Amino acid sequence: MLLVTGASGHLGSLIHAGLVERGLAPLAGTRTPGRFGDAGRGVDFDDPAGPDLAGVRVLVLVSAGYGEDDVVLARHDRAIAAAERHGVRHVVYTSLIGAGDHLAFALAHRWTERRLRESRLGWTILRNGLYAELFGQLAAPVGGAVTAPFGAGALAAVARQDLADAAVRVAADPAAHHGRTYELTGSVALTAAGLAAELGVPYRPESLGVRRAALSGAGLLPFQPAMLMSIYSATAGGFLGRTHGDLARLLARPPRDPMPVAVAAAGQVPPR
Ligand SMILES: NC(=O)c1ccc[n+]([C@@H]2O[C@H](COP(=O)([O-])OP(=O)(O)OC[C@H]3O[C@@H](n4cnc5c(N)ncnc54)[C@H](OP(=O)(O)O)[C@@H]3O)[C@@H](O)[C@H]2O)c1
């Protein structure tokens, strides 16, 4: 049996739906199992008892990354320990692109990768690039211009649907991807200037300091400003622009163009 965690979230729901489409009858592991009827399985990594993975052979572990490192590490540890306890054969983990080591949320991903590699479980690590949807949201126009502090940096953004499609392919045939780590990006890198041009507005990059000051008064959770600032900083610093061919090979087709995805996401952010 297959189980996908985070099944109510953006990525997990797409993975779950893709596996359903393939007729693989996956379980939906989520904190809100009721919406999935008989396929729902209550999974809350914050429960110290750990999730019940009885009968699960392949676990798609979607990172539960919104939190401080100690919280996220504890969540992922409970998930992997439960997989070990319940005889899961293979874990597919949605991690972070290798180039993302400068990002504030990288540590939890690398810790989880190491925890898996040192386990006796079969595993595949999907190092997901940053979502094109996220780039669009972060670079959405403010006052008629794109003002985000991305400098001239490029981001090898990727459509969430492509990442889900890749996870579905791996989860459907885990033996073929045993012990493999994939770097998953789109095939072109996006810039804020390029996005602004698509949107027909000017790009007026602001400084990191101005953005940090704005975020500090935005009512975010304590860990969020550092996460967001690291995305701007690492992109502007040129660390996230490299594209890889793993996604095209896994999908056996070119990845979606991330630009229209980013444009659509930017359009969904209310004008400010
Ligand atoms: N590559 C990127 O650009 C990027 C951007 C943002 C986030 N991420 C990472 O990728 C993950 C998936 O992204 P997404 O867009 O699908 O995010 P999302 O829509 O916020 O979904 C995250 C899911 O994590 C699950 N989760 C959170 N806390 C949990 C807990 N205590 N126990 C069990 N599950 C828990 C939830 O699943 P249920 O609601 O089903 O319980 C939630 O829906 C995120 O959690 C984050 O780690 C990546």
The ligand as an ORCA input file, in Angstrom:
! r2SCAN-3c Opt
* xyz 0 1
  N      10.072     24.035     -3.042
  C       9.406     25.100     -2.605
  O       9.348     26.177     -3.246
  C       8.659     25.040     -1.315
  C       7.917     26.147     -0.935
  C       7.213     26.072      0.243
  C       7.259     24.922      1.001
  N       8.000     23.867      0.596
  C       8.090     22.624      1.366
  O       7.334     21.664      0.666
  C       6.269     21.181      1.490
  C       5.053     20.980      0.624
  O       4.743     22.211     -0.001
  P       3.248     22.646     -0.197
  O       3.250     23.745     -1.169
  O       2.391     21.457     -0.435
  O       2.924     23.232      1.244
  P       1.497     23.245      1.962
  O       0.398     23.391      0.973
  O       1.565     24.256      3.050
  O       1.409     21.819      2.591
  C       2.241     21.439      3.635
  C       1.600     20.262      4.282
  O       2.459     19.801      5.323
  C       1.670     18.997      6.141
  N       1.990     19.192      7.551
  C       2.271     20.325      8.196
  N       2.423     20.081      9.508
  C       2.211     18.757      9.659
  C       2.208     17.896     10.761
  N       2.448     18.335     11.989
  N       1.939     16.587     10.565
  C       1.651     16.118      9.326
  N       1.631     16.893      8.230
  C       1.914     18.192      8.413
  C       0.224     19.431      5.981
  O      -0.505     18.366      5.498
  P      -2.056     18.158      5.850
  O      -2.670     19.521      5.745
  O      -2.512     17.221      4.807
  O      -2.134     17.612      7.233
  C       0.308     20.580      4.995
  O      -0.787     20.660      4.159
  C       6.119     22.227      2.587
  O       5.618     21.635      3.779
  C       7.511     22.731      2.748
  O       8.268     21.874      3.599
  C       8.680     23.892     -0.565
*
